Amino acid sequence: MKKLSVLILSAIVLFSCSKKEKHEEKSGDWKELEEFHKIMAKVYHPLKEEENLEPAKKLMSQLADEADKWSVAELPEKVNTPAMKEKLTRLKTDARTLADEITKGASDEIIKEKLNQLHEEFHEIRKTWASSKESEDEDKDEDENH
């Protein structure tokens, strides 16, 4: 019985690890997007779920720094377009503007409004990235079938 339990547990661990690797492979190949997303989640989710702006006030400068890095990083081929560069520049500018406004004592309403806008800009970029990945996956499937 003990051997069976160990075998089942081992299978679960292996299955879990393989799923994680597949997810990381699929979403983790644009490092700057992932780094920005980590901080955006810490900033945005407390606002959305609890109306808590403290993380935004505390981490907005760090989020703006990540947007700066992202805007000058090399883009993956599928999204290396003038439109994507424009989106990243707008994200960088808006993130820095919000960070500066928070430093100057912006009202909670202004912070909420601009953080929601920034979050939408980020999701627009992610949606474009996801679409390019789906297209890439379809291309790979097509190549494998020929």
N, CA, C and O atoms as a GROMACS GRO file, in nm:
protein
  584
    1MET      N    1   0.082  -0.119   0.000
    1MET     CA    2   0.000   0.000   0.000
    1MET      C    3   0.087   0.125   0.000
    1MET      O    4   0.058   0.223  -0.069
    2LYS      N    5   0.196   0.120   0.080
    2LYS     CA    6   0.286   0.234   0.089
    2LYS      C    7   0.352   0.262  -0.046
    2LYS      O    8   0.366   0.377  -0.087
    3LYS      N    9   0.392   0.156  -0.116
    3LYS     CA   10   0.454   0.170  -0.248
    3LYS      C   11   0.356   0.232  -0.347
    3LYS      O   12   0.395   0.316  -0.429
    4LEU      N   13   0.231   0.191  -0.340
    4LEU     CA   14   0.130   0.246  -0.429
    4LEU      C   15   0.110   0.395  -0.402
    4LEU      O   16   0.097   0.474  -0.497
    5SER      N   17   0.108   0.434  -0.277
    5SER     CA   18   0.093   0.576  -0.241
    5SER      C   19   0.209   0.659  -0.294
    5SER      O   20   0.190   0.768  -0.347
    6VAL      N   21   0.330   0.606  -0.278
    6VAL     CA   22   0.449   0.676  -0.327
    6VAL      C   23   0.443   0.688  -0.479
    6VAL      O   24   0.478   0.792  -0.534
    7LEU      N   25   0.401   0.583  -0.546
    7LEU     CA   26   0.390   0.584  -0.691
    7LEU      C   27   0.288   0.689  -0.738
    7LEU      O   28   0.314   0.764  -0.832
    8ILE      N   29   0.174   0.692  -0.673
    8ILE     CA   30   0.070   0.789  -0.710
    8ILE      C   31   0.119   0.931  -0.684
    8ILE      O   32   0.100   1.019  -0.767
    9LEU      N   33   0.180   0.953  -0.570
    9LEU     CA   34   0.233   1.085  -0.537
    9LEU      C   35   0.339   1.129  -0.638
    9LEU      O   36   0.341   1.244  -0.681
   10SER      N   37   0.425   1.037  -0.675
   10SER     CA   38   0.529   1.067  -0.775
   10SER      C   39   0.466   1.106  -0.909
   10SER      O   40   0.511   1.201  -0.974
   11ALA      N   41   0.364   1.034  -0.949
   11ALA     CA   42   0.296   1.063  -1.075
   11ALA      C   43   0.233   1.202  -1.070
   11ALA      O   44   0.239   1.277  -1.168
   12ILE      N   45   0.173   1.236  -0.959
   12ILE     CA   46   0.110   1.368  -0.944
   12ILE      C   47   0.215   1.478  -0.954
   12ILE      O   48   0.194   1.579  -1.022
   13VAL      N   49   0.327   1.460  -0.886
   13VAL     CA   50   0.434   1.559  -0.889
   13VAL      C   51   0.488   1.576  -1.031
   13VAL      O   52   0.504   1.689  -1.078
   14LEU      N   53   0.514   1.467  -1.099
   14LEU     CA   54   0.563   1.474  -1.236
   14LEU      C   55   0.463   1.543  -1.329
   14LEU      O   56   0.501   1.625  -1.412
   15PHE      N   57   0.338   1.510  -1.314
   15PHE     CA   58   0.233   1.571  -1.396
   15PHE      C   59   0.227   1.721  -1.369
   15PHE      O   60   0.217   1.801  -1.463
   16SER      N   61   0.233   1.760  -1.242
   16SER     CA   62   0.228   1.902  -1.206
   16SER      C   63   0.345   1.978  -1.263
   16SER      O   64   0.329   2.089  -1.314
   17CYS      N   65   0.463   1.919  -1.256
   17CYS     CA   66   0.583   1.985  -1.308
   17CYS      C   67   0.575   2.001  -1.460
   17CYS      O   68   0.613   2.105  -1.513
   18SER      N   69   0.526   1.900  -1.528
   18SER     CA   70   0.518   1.909  -1.674
   18SER      C   71   0.418   2.014  -1.716
   18SER      O   72   0.441   2.084  -1.815
   19LYS      N   73   0.308   2.029  -1.646
   19LYS     CA   74   0.210   2.133  -1.676
   19LYS      C   75   0.270   2.272  -1.656
   19LYS      O   76   0.249   2.361  -1.737
   20LYS      N   77   0.344   2.289  -1.547
   20LYS     CA   78   0.406   2.418  -1.516
   20LYS      C   79   0.504   2.456  -1.626
   20LYS      O   80   0.505   2.570  -1.672
   21GLU      N   81   0.588   2.360  -1.667
   21GLU     CA   82   0.685   2.389  -1.772
   21GLU      C   83   0.616   2.429  -1.901
   21GLU      O   84   0.661   2.520  -1.970
   22LYS      N   85   0.507   2.362  -1.934
   22LYS     CA   86   0.435   2.394  -2.055
   22LYS      C   87   0.378   2.535  -2.048
   22LYS      O   88   0.384   2.610  -2.146
   23HIS      N   89   0.321   2.573  -1.932
   23HIS     CA   90   0.267   2.708  -1.914
   23HIS      C   91   0.378   2.811  -1.925
   23HIS      O   92   0.363   2.913  -1.992
   24GLU      N   93   0.491   2.786  -1.857
   24GLU     CA   94   0.602   2.881  -1.862
   24GLU      C   95   0.655   2.894  -2.004
   24GLU      O   96   0.689   3.004  -2.048
   25GLU      N   97   0.662   2.783  -2.075
   25GLU     CA   98   0.710   2.787  -2.212
   25GLU      C   99   0.617   2.872  -2.298
   25GLU      O  100   0.663   2.947  -2.383
   26LYS      N  101   0.488   2.859  -2.275
   26LYS     CA  102   0.391   2.929  -2.358
   26LYS      C  103   0.385   3.078  -2.326
   26LYS      O  104   0.373   3.159  -2.417
   27SER      N  105   0.392   3.116  -2.197
   27SER     CA  106   0.375   3.256  -2.161
   27SER      C  107   0.505   3.323  -2.121
   27SER      O  108   0.512   3.446  -2.119
   28GLY      N  109   0.607   3.247  -2.089
   28GLY     CA  110   0.725   3.305  -2.032
   28GLY      C  111   0.834   3.342  -2.129
   28GLY      O  112   0.946   3.369  -2.086
   29ASP      N  113   0.808   3.345  -2.257
   29ASP     CA  114   0.916   3.376  -2.349
   29ASP      C  115   0.919   3.523  -2.390
   29ASP      O  116   0.986   3.559  -2.487
   30TRP      N  117   0.848   3.607  -2.318
   30TRP     CA  118   0.865   3.752  -2.330
   30TRP      C  119   0.888   3.801  -2.188
   30TRP      O  120   0.795   3.841  -2.118
   31LYS      N  121   1.012   3.796  -2.149
   31LYS     CA  122   1.053   3.821  -2.010
   31LYS      C  123   0.999   3.953  -1.957
   31LYS      O  124   0.949   3.959  -1.845
   32GLU      N  125   1.009   4.060  -2.035
   32GLU     CA  126   0.967   4.192  -1.988
   32GLU      C  127   0.817   4.198  -1.961
   32GLU      O  128   0.774   4.265  -1.867
   33LEU      N  129   0.738   4.129  -2.041
   33LEU     CA  130   0.594   4.123  -2.017
   33LEU      C  131   0.570   4.055  -1.882
   33LEU      O  132   0.489   4.103  -1.802
   34GLU      N  133   0.637   3.946  -1.858
   34GLU     CA  134   0.619   3.871  -1.733
   34GLU      C  135   0.661   3.954  -1.612
   34GLU      O  136   0.593   3.952  -1.509
   35GLU      N  137   0.773   4.025  -1.622
   35GLU     CA  138   0.821   4.108  -1.511
   35GLU      C  139   0.722   4.221  -1.481
   35GLU      O  140   0.693   4.249  -1.365
   36PHE      N  141   0.673   4.285  -1.585
   36PHE     CA  142   0.575   4.392  -1.566
   36PHE      C  143   0.448   4.336  -1.504
   36PHE      O  144   0.390   4.396  -1.414
   37HIS      N  145   0.405   4.221  -1.554
   37HIS     CA  146   0.282   4.160  -1.505
   37HIS      C  147   0.290   4.126  -1.356
   37HIS      O  148   0.192   4.143  -1.284
   38LYS      N  149   0.404   4.078  -1.310
   38LYS     CA  150   0.420   4.044  -1.168
   38LYS      C  151   0.388   4.165  -1.080
   38LYS      O  152   0.317   4.153  -0.980
   39ILE      N  153   0.441   4.279  -1.118
   39ILE     CA  154   0.420   4.399  -1.036
   39ILE      C  155   0.279   4.454  -1.058
   39ILE      O  156   0.214   4.498  -0.963
   40MET      N  157   0.231   4.451  -1.182
   40MET     CA  158   0.095   4.499  -1.210
   40MET      C  159  -0.006   4.422  -1.126
   40MET      O  160  -0.100   4.481  -1.074
   41ALA      N  161   0.012   4.294  -1.113
   41ALA     CA  162  -0.080   4.213  -1.032
   41ALA      C  163  -0.079   4.258  -0.887
   41ALA      O  164  -0.184   4.267  -0.823
   42LYS      N  165   0.039   4.287  -0.834
   42LYS     CA  166   0.050   4.332  -0.695
   42LYS      C  167  -0.014   4.470  -0.675
   42LYS      O  168  -0.062   4.502  -0.567
   43VAL      N  169  -0.012   4.550  -0.779
   43VAL     CA  170  -0.066   4.686  -0.773
   43VAL      C  171  -0.217   4.688  -0.799
   43VAL      O  172  -0.293   4.754  -0.729
   44TYR      N  173  -0.259   4.614  -0.901
   44TYR     CA  174  -0.397   4.625  -0.949
   44TYR      C  175  -0.497   4.538  -0.873
   44TYR      O  176  -0.607   4.585  -0.842
   45HIS      N  177  -0.462   4.415  -0.842
   45HIS     CA  178  -0.559   4.325  -0.780
   45HIS      C  179  -0.610   4.373  -0.644
   45HIS      O  180  -0.728   4.357  -0.616
   46PRO      N  181  -0.526   4.430  -0.560
   46PRO     CA  182  -0.581   4.484  -0.434
   46PRO      C  183  -0.683   4.595  -0.458
   46PRO      O  184  -0.780   4.608  -0.384
   47LEU      N  185  -0.661   4.676  -0.560
   47LEU     CA  186  -0.759   4.779  -0.594
   47LEU      C  187  -0.889   4.714  -0.640
   47LEU      O  188  -0.996   4.749  -0.591
   48LYS      N  189  -0.880   4.622  -0.731
   48LYS     CA  190  -0.998   4.559  -0.789
   48LYS      C  191  -1.076   4.477  -0.687
   48LYS      O  192  -1.199   4.478  -0.685
   49GLU      N  193  -1.004   4.405  -0.603
   49GLU     CA  194  -1.070   4.312  -0.511
   49GLU      C  195  -1.110   4.375  -0.378
   49GLU      O  196  -1.210   4.334  -0.318
   50GLU      N  197  -1.034   4.475  -0.332
   50GLU     CA  198  -1.058   4.528  -0.198
   50GLU      C  199  -1.066   4.681  -0.191
   50GLU      O  200  -1.079   4.739  -0.083
   51GLU      N  201  -1.058   4.746  -0.308
   51GLU     CA  202  -1.051   4.893  -0.311
   51GLU      C  203  -0.930   4.944  -0.232
   51GLU      O  204  -0.935   5.052  -0.173
   52ASN      N  205  -0.822   4.867  -0.230
   52ASN     CA  206  -0.701   4.901  -0.156
   52ASN      C  207  -0.599   4.963  -0.251
   52ASN      O  208  -0.550   4.897  -0.342
   53LEU      N  209  -0.567   5.090  -0.228
   53LEU     CA  210  -0.471   5.160  -0.313
   53LEU      C  211  -0.330   5.163  -0.255
   53LEU      O  212  -0.238   5.213  -0.320
   54GLU      N  213  -0.311   5.112  -0.137
   54GLU     CA  214  -0.178   5.119  -0.074
   54GLU      C  215  -0.070   5.050  -0.158
   54GLU      O  216   0.038   5.108  -0.175
   55PRO      N  217  -0.094   4.930  -0.211
   55PRO     CA  218   0.010   4.870  -0.296
   55PRO      C  219   0.042   4.957  -0.419
   55PRO      O  220   0.158   4.967  -0.460
   56ALA      N  221  -0.059   5.019  -0.477
   56ALA     CA  222  -0.035   5.106  -0.593
   56ALA      C  223   0.052   5.224  -0.552
   56ALA      O  224   0.146   5.260  -0.623
   57LYS      N  225   0.020   5.282  -0.439
   57LYS     CA  226   0.098   5.398  -0.393
   57LYS      C  227   0.242   5.357  -0.362
   57LYS      O  228   0.336   5.434  -0.386
   58LYS      N  229   0.258   5.239  -0.310
   58LYS     CA  230   0.390   5.191  -0.271
   58LYS      C  231   0.474   5.143  -0.390
   58LYS      O  232   0.595   5.166  -0.393
   59LEU      N  233   0.412   5.076  -0.487
   59LEU     CA  234   0.485   5.007  -0.594
   59LEU      C  235   0.479   5.074  -0.731
   59LEU      O  236   0.538   5.025  -0.827
   60MET      N  237   0.408   5.186  -0.742
   60MET     CA  238   0.388   5.246  -0.874
   60MET      C  239   0.519   5.288  -0.939
   60MET      O  240   0.534   5.275  -1.060
   61SER      N  241   0.612   5.339  -0.861
   61SER     CA  242   0.741   5.379  -0.918
   61SER      C  243   0.815   5.258  -0.974
   61SER      O  244   0.879   5.266  -1.080
   62GLN      N  245   0.806   5.145  -0.904
   62GLN     CA  246   0.869   5.021  -0.952
   62GLN      C  247   0.801   4.974  -1.081
   62GLN      O  248   0.868   4.926  -1.173
   63LEU      N  249   0.668   4.987  -1.088
   63LEU     CA  250   0.596   4.949  -1.209
   63LEU      C  251   0.638   5.038  -1.325
   63LEU      O  252   0.656   4.991  -1.438
   64ALA      N  253   0.654   5.167  -1.298
   64ALA     CA  254   0.698   5.260  -1.403
   64ALA      C  255   0.839   5.224  -1.451
   64ALA      O  256   0.868   5.232  -1.570
   65ASP      N  257   0.927   5.184  -1.358
   65ASP     CA  258   1.062   5.142  -1.396
   65ASP      C  259   1.056   5.020  -1.488
   65ASP      O  260   1.130   5.012  -1.586
   66GLU      N  261   0.969   4.924  -1.457
   66GLU     CA  262   0.954   4.805  -1.542
   66GLU      C  263   0.901   4.844  -1.680
   66GLU      O  264   0.944   4.787  -1.781
   67ALA      N  265   0.809   4.938  -1.684
   67ALA     CA  266   0.756   4.984  -1.813
   67ALA      C  267   0.867   5.051  -1.894
   67ALA      O  268   0.874   5.035  -2.016
   68ASP      N  269   0.955   5.126  -1.826
   68ASP     CA  270   1.070   5.188  -1.894
   68ASP      C  271   1.158   5.080  -1.958
   68ASP      O  272   1.194   5.090  -2.075
   69LYS      N  273   1.192   4.978  -1.880
   69LYS     CA  274   1.276   4.869  -1.929
   69LYS      C  275   1.210   4.798  -2.047
   69LYS      O  276   1.275   4.767  -2.147
   70TRP      N  277   1.081   4.773  -2.032
   70TRP     CA  278   1.007   4.700  -2.135
   70TRP      C  279   1.005   4.777  -2.266
   70TRP      O  280   1.017   4.718  -2.374
   71SER      N  281   0.990   4.908  -2.257
   71SER     CA  282   0.976   4.990  -2.378
   71SER      C  283   1.103   4.995  -2.463
   71SER      O  284   1.096   5.025  -2.582
   72VAL      N  285   1.219   4.965  -2.402
   72VAL     CA  286   1.344   4.969  -2.477
   72VAL      C  287   1.402   4.830  -2.502
   72VAL      O  288   1.507   4.817  -2.566
   73ALA      N  289   1.335   4.728  -2.452
   73ALA     CA  290   1.384   4.591  -2.470
   73ALA      C  291   1.358   4.544  -2.613
   73ALA      O  292   1.270   4.595  -2.683
   74GLU      N  293   1.435   4.445  -2.654
   74GLU     CA  294   1.414   4.384  -2.784
   74GLU      C  295   1.280   4.310  -2.782
   74GLU      O  296   1.251   4.234  -2.690
   75LEU      N  297   1.201   4.332  -2.886
   75LEU     CA  298   1.068   4.270  -2.893
   75LEU      C  299   1.076   4.135  -2.964
   75LEU      O  300   1.157   4.117  -3.055
   76PRO      N  301   0.992   4.042  -2.924
   76PRO     CA  302   0.981   3.917  -3.000
   76PRO      C  303   0.939   3.948  -3.144
   76PRO      O  304   0.864   4.042  -3.170
   77GLU      N  305   0.988   3.868  -3.234
   77GLU     CA  306   0.968   3.892  -3.377
   77GLU      C  307   0.821   3.914  -3.414
   77GLU      O  308   0.789   4.005  -3.490
   78LYS      N  309   0.733   3.829  -3.362
   78LYS     CA  310   0.591   3.836  -3.400
   78LYS      C  311   0.523   3.966  -3.360
   78LYS      O  312   0.421   4.003  -3.418
   79VAL      N  313   0.577   4.037  -3.262
   79VAL     CA  314   0.515   4.162  -3.217
   79VAL      C  315   0.609   4.281  -3.234
   79VAL      O  316   0.585   4.388  -3.178
   80ASN      N  317   0.714   4.264  -3.309
   80ASN     CA  318   0.808   4.372  -3.333
   80ASN      C  319   0.754   4.461  -3.445
   80ASN      O  320   0.800   4.457  -3.559
   81THR      N  321   0.654   4.541  -3.408
   81THR     CA  322   0.585   4.626  -3.504
   81THR      C  323   0.580   4.769  -3.452
   81THR      O  324   0.594   4.792  -3.332
   82PRO      N  325   0.560   4.865  -3.541
   82PRO     CA  326   0.543   5.003  -3.495
   82PRO      C  327   0.425   5.018  -3.400
   82PRO      O  328   0.432   5.097  -3.305
   83ALA      N  329   0.318   4.945  -3.423
   83ALA     CA  330   0.200   4.954  -3.336
   83ALA      C  331   0.233   4.907  -3.194
   83ALA      O  332   0.192   4.970  -3.097
   84MET      N  333   0.308   4.797  -3.181
   84MET     CA  334   0.345   4.748  -3.049
   84MET      C  335   0.440   4.844  -2.981
   84MET      O  336   0.429   4.869  -2.861
   85LYS      N  337   0.534   4.898  -3.056
   85LYS     CA  338   0.628   4.995  -2.998
   85LYS      C  339   0.552   5.117  -2.946
   85LYS      O  340   0.586   5.172  -2.842
   86GLU      N  341   0.451   5.158  -3.020
   86GLU     CA  342   0.368   5.272  -2.977
   86GLU      C  343   0.293   5.238  -2.848
   86GLU      O  344   0.285   5.321  -2.757
   87LYS      N  345   0.237   5.118  -2.840
   87LYS     CA  346   0.165   5.075  -2.719
   87LYS      C  347   0.258   5.074  -2.598
   87LYS      O  348   0.220   5.118  -2.490
   88LEU      N  349   0.379   5.023  -2.616
   88LEU     CA  350   0.474   5.016  -2.506
   88LEU      C  351   0.521   5.155  -2.464
   88LEU      O  352   0.543   5.180  -2.345
   89THR      N  353   0.536   5.244  -2.559
   89THR     CA  354   0.574   5.382  -2.527
   89THR      C  355   0.462   5.450  -2.448
   89THR      O  356   0.489   5.522  -2.352
   90ARG      N  357   0.339   5.428  -2.490
   90ARG     CA  358   0.224   5.487  -2.418
   90ARG      C  359   0.216   5.430  -2.276
   90ARG      O  360   0.192   5.504  -2.181
   91LEU      N  361   0.237   5.298  -2.262
   91LEU     CA  362   0.235   5.235  -2.131
   91LEU      C  363   0.343   5.296  -2.041
   91LEU      O  364   0.319   5.327  -1.925
   92LYS      N  365   0.462   5.311  -2.097
   92LYS     CA  366   0.575   5.369  -2.022
   92LYS      C  367   0.541   5.511  -1.975
   92LYS      O  368   0.560   5.545  -1.859
   93THR      N  369   0.492   5.592  -2.067
   93THR     CA  370   0.458   5.731  -2.035
   93THR      C  371   0.349   5.739  -1.930
   93THR      O  372   0.359   5.815  -1.834
   94ASP      N  373   0.245   5.660  -1.948
   94ASP     CA  374   0.132   5.664  -1.854
   94ASP      C  375   0.170   5.610  -1.717
   94ASP      O  376   0.123   5.660  -1.615
   95ALA      N  377   0.254   5.508  -1.713
   95ALA     CA  378   0.299   5.454  -1.584
   95ALA      C  379   0.384   5.556  -1.510
   95ALA      O  380   0.368   5.575  -1.389
   96ARG      N  381   0.474   5.622  -1.580
   96ARG     CA  382   0.559   5.723  -1.516
   96ARG      C  383   0.476   5.842  -1.470
   96ARG      O  384   0.500   5.896  -1.362
   97THR      N  385   0.380   5.883  -1.552
   97THR     CA  386   0.294   5.995  -1.514
   97THR      C  387   0.217   5.962  -1.387
   97THR      O  388   0.210   6.045  -1.296
   98LEU      N  389   0.161   5.842  -1.378
   98LEU     CA  390   0.087   5.803  -1.259
   98LEU      C  391   0.180   5.796  -1.138
   98LEU      O  392   0.144   5.840  -1.029
   99ALA      N  393   0.298   5.742  -1.154
   99ALA     CA  394   0.394   5.734  -1.044
   99ALA      C  395   0.426   5.876  -0.993
   99ALA      O  396   0.432   5.899  -0.872
  100ASP      N  397   0.447   5.968  -1.084
  100ASP     CA  398   0.477   6.106  -1.046
  100ASP      C  399   0.358   6.171  -0.976
  100ASP      O  400   0.374   6.243  -0.878
  101GLU      N  401   0.238   6.145  -1.027
  101GLU     CA  402   0.118   6.202  -0.965
  101GLU      C  403   0.096   6.147  -0.824
  101GLU      O  404   0.055   6.220  -0.734
  102ILE      N  405   0.124   6.019  -0.804
  102ILE     CA  406   0.113   5.960  -0.671
  102ILE      C  407   0.213   6.027  -0.576
  102ILE      O  408   0.179   6.060  -0.463
  103THR      N  409   0.336   6.048  -0.624
  103THR     CA  410   0.437   6.115  -0.543
  103THR      C  411   0.393   6.255  -0.503
  103THR      O  412   0.423   6.302  -0.393
  104LYS      N  413   0.321   6.321  -0.592
  104LYS     CA  414   0.275   6.458  -0.565
  104LYS      C  415   0.145   6.462  -0.486
  104LYS      O  416   0.093   6.570  -0.457
  105GLY      N  417   0.090   6.344  -0.451
  105GLY     CA  418  -0.029   6.339  -0.366
  105GLY      C  419  -0.162   6.336  -0.441
  105GLY      O  420  -0.260   6.395  -0.396
  106ALA      N  421  -0.165   6.269  -0.554
  106ALA     CA  422  -0.290   6.257  -0.632
  106ALA      C  423  -0.402   6.197  -0.547
  106ALA      O  424  -0.377   6.117  -0.457
  107SER      N  425  -0.523   6.237  -0.578
  107SER     CA  426  -0.640   6.185  -0.505
  107SER      C  427  -0.660   6.037  -0.538
  107SER      O  428  -0.613   5.988  -0.641
  108ASP      N  429  -0.728   5.967  -0.450
  108ASP     CA  430  -0.758   5.826  -0.472
  108ASP      C  431  -0.838   5.806  -0.600
  108ASP      O  432  -0.816   5.709  -0.672
  109GLU      N  433  -0.929   5.897  -0.630
  109GLU     CA  434  -1.010   5.884  -0.752
  109GLU      C  435  -0.924   5.893  -0.878
  109GLU      O  436  -0.945   5.817  -0.972
  110ILE      N  437  -0.828   5.984  -0.879
  110ILE     CA  438  -0.737   5.996  -0.994
  110ILE      C  439  -0.653   5.870  -1.006
  110ILE      O  440  -0.635   5.817  -1.116
  111ILE      N  441  -0.602   5.821  -0.894
  111ILE     CA  442  -0.520   5.699  -0.897
  111ILE      C  443  -0.601   5.582  -0.951
  111ILE      O  444  -0.554   5.508  -1.037
  112LYS      N  445  -0.723   5.565  -0.903
  112LYS     CA  446  -0.809   5.455  -0.951
  112LYS      C  447  -0.833   5.466  -1.101
  112LYS      O  448  -0.818   5.369  -1.175
  113GLU      N  449  -0.869   5.584  -1.144
  113GLU     CA  450  -0.900   5.605  -1.286
  113GLU      C  451  -0.779   5.574  -1.374
  113GLU      O  452  -0.790   5.503  -1.474
  114LYS      N  453  -0.664   5.627  -1.336
  114LYS     CA  454  -0.545   5.609  -1.419
  114LYS      C  455  -0.488   5.468  -1.408
  114LYS      O  456  -0.431   5.417  -1.505
  115LEU      N  457  -0.503   5.406  -1.293
  115LEU     CA  458  -0.456   5.268  -1.279
  115LEU      C  459  -0.543   5.174  -1.362
  115LEU      O  460  -0.492   5.080  -1.423
  116ASN      N  461  -0.672   5.198  -1.363
  116ASN     CA  462  -0.761   5.117  -1.448
  116ASN      C  463  -0.724   5.134  -1.595
  116ASN      O  464  -0.724   5.037  -1.671
  117GLN      N  465  -0.694   5.256  -1.636
  117GLN     CA  466  -0.653   5.283  -1.774
  117GLN      C  467  -0.522   5.211  -1.805
  117GLN      O  468  -0.509   5.150  -1.911
  118LEU      N  469  -0.427   5.218  -1.714
  118LEU     CA  470  -0.299   5.153  -1.733
  118LEU      C  471  -0.317   5.001  -1.744
  118LEU      O  472  -0.252   4.936  -1.825
  119HIS      N  473  -0.404   4.947  -1.662
  119HIS     CA  474  -0.432   4.804  -1.666
  119HIS      C  475  -0.492   4.765  -1.801
  119HIS      O  476  -0.457   4.660  -1.856
  120GLU      N  477  -0.580   4.846  -1.853
  120GLU     CA  478  -0.639   4.819  -1.986
  120GLU      C  479  -0.532   4.823  -2.094
  120GLU      O  480  -0.533   4.740  -2.184
  121GLU      N  481  -0.441   4.919  -2.087
  121GLU     CA  482  -0.331   4.927  -2.184
  121GLU      C  483  -0.247   4.800  -2.179
  121GLU      O  484  -0.209   4.745  -2.283
  122PHE      N  485  -0.218   4.754  -2.058
  122PHE     CA  486  -0.140   4.632  -2.042
  122PHE      C  487  -0.213   4.513  -2.104
  122PHE      O  488  -0.152   4.431  -2.173
  123HIS      N  489  -0.342   4.503  -2.079
  123HIS     CA  490  -0.418   4.390  -2.134
  123HIS      C  491  -0.428   4.397  -2.286
  123HIS      O  492  -0.435   4.294  -2.352
  124GLU      N  493  -0.428   4.514  -2.340
  124GLU     CA  494  -0.427   4.528  -2.487
  124GLU      C  495  -0.296   4.471  -2.543
  124GLU      O  496  -0.297   4.402  -2.645
  125ILE      N  497  -0.186   4.500  -2.475
  125ILE     CA  498  -0.056   4.446  -2.518
  125ILE      C  499  -0.054   4.294  -2.502
  125ILE      O  500  -0.009   4.223  -2.592
  126ARG      N  501  -0.103   4.246  -2.389
  126ARG     CA  502  -0.107   4.100  -2.366
  126ARG      C  503  -0.196   4.030  -2.468
  126ARG      O  504  -0.163   3.921  -2.514
  127LYS      N  505  -0.306   4.092  -2.502
  127LYS     CA  506  -0.397   4.032  -2.600
  127LYS      C  507  -0.328   4.021  -2.736
  127LYS      O  508  -0.340   3.919  -2.805
  128THR      N  509  -0.256   4.124  -2.775
  128THR     CA  510  -0.181   4.120  -2.901
  128THR      C  511  -0.076   4.010  -2.897
  128THR      O  512  -0.058   3.937  -2.994
  129TRP      N  513  -0.007   4.000  -2.785
  129TRP     CA  514   0.094   3.894  -2.768
  129TRP      C  515   0.030   3.756  -2.776
  129TRP      O  516   0.082   3.667  -2.844
  130ALA      N  517  -0.082   3.738  -2.706
  130ALA     CA  518  -0.150   3.608  -2.707
  130ALA      C  519  -0.194   3.572  -2.848
  130ALA      O  520  -0.183   3.456  -2.889
  131SER      N  521  -0.244   3.669  -2.921
  131SER     CA  522  -0.287   3.644  -3.060
  131SER      C  523  -0.168   3.602  -3.146
  131SER      O  524  -0.181   3.513  -3.231
  132SER      N  525  -0.055   3.664  -3.124
  132SER     CA  526   0.063   3.628  -3.203
  132SER      C  527   0.110   3.487  -3.167
  132SER      O  528   0.157   3.414  -3.254
  133LYS      N  529   0.097   3.450  -3.039
  133LYS     CA  530   0.136   3.316  -2.996
  133LYS      C  531   0.042   3.212  -3.056
  133LYS      O  532   0.087   3.105  -3.099
  134GLU      N  533  -0.088   3.241  -3.058
  134GLU     CA  534  -0.183   3.148  -3.119
  134GLU      C  535  -0.152   3.129  -3.266
  134GLU      O  536  -0.156   3.018  -3.318
  135SER      N  537  -0.121   3.239  -3.332
  135SER     CA  538  -0.086   3.233  -3.473
  135SER      C  539   0.041   3.150  -3.493
  135SER      O  540   0.049   3.070  -3.585
  136GLU      N  541   0.138   3.169  -3.405
  136GLU     CA  542   0.263   3.093  -3.411
  136GLU      C  543   0.237   2.944  -3.389
  136GLU      O  544   0.293   2.860  -3.459
  137ASP      N  545   0.151   2.912  -3.292
  137ASP     CA  546   0.118   2.773  -3.265
  137ASP      C  547   0.048   2.709  -3.385
  137ASP      O  548   0.074   2.594  -3.418
  138GLU      N  549  -0.042   2.785  -3.449
  138GLU     CA  550  -0.111   2.734  -3.568
  138GLU      C  551  -0.011   2.710  -3.680
  138GLU      O  552  -0.021   2.610  -3.752
  139ASP      N  553   0.085   2.802  -3.696
  139ASP     CA  554   0.189   2.786  -3.799
  139ASP      C  555   0.270   2.658  -3.774
  139ASP      O  556   0.302   2.584  -3.867
  140LYS      N  557   0.304   2.633  -3.645
  140LYS     CA  558   0.382   2.513  -3.611
  140LYS      C  559   0.302   2.387  -3.641
  140LYS      O  560   0.356   2.290  -3.695
  141ASP      N  561   0.173   2.388  -3.606
  141ASP     CA  562   0.087   2.274  -3.633
  141ASP      C  563   0.078   2.247  -3.783
  141ASP      O  564   0.084   2.132  -3.827
  142GLU      N  565   0.065   2.356  -3.860
  142GLU     CA  566   0.055   2.342  -4.005
  142GLU      C  567   0.183   2.283  -4.062
  142GLU      O  568   0.180   2.195  -4.148
  143ASP      N  569   0.299   2.334  -4.012
  143ASP     CA  570   0.427   2.282  -4.060
  143ASP      C  571   0.444   2.134  -4.026
  143ASP      O  572   0.496   2.057  -4.107
  144GLU      N  573   0.399   2.095  -3.908
  144GLU     CA  574   0.413   1.956  -3.866
  144GLU      C  575   0.323   1.863  -3.947
  144GLU      O  576   0.354   1.746  -3.964
  145ASN      N  577   0.212   1.914  -3.996
  145ASN     CA  578   0.119   1.832  -4.073
  145ASN      C  579   0.156   1.822  -4.220
  145ASN      O  580   0.094   1.745  -4.294
  146HIS      N  581   0.252   1.898  -4.264
  146HIS     CA  582   0.292   1.893  -4.406
  146HIS      C  583   0.418   1.818  -4.426
  146HIS      O  584   0.464   1.805  -4.539
   0.00000   0.00000   0.00000
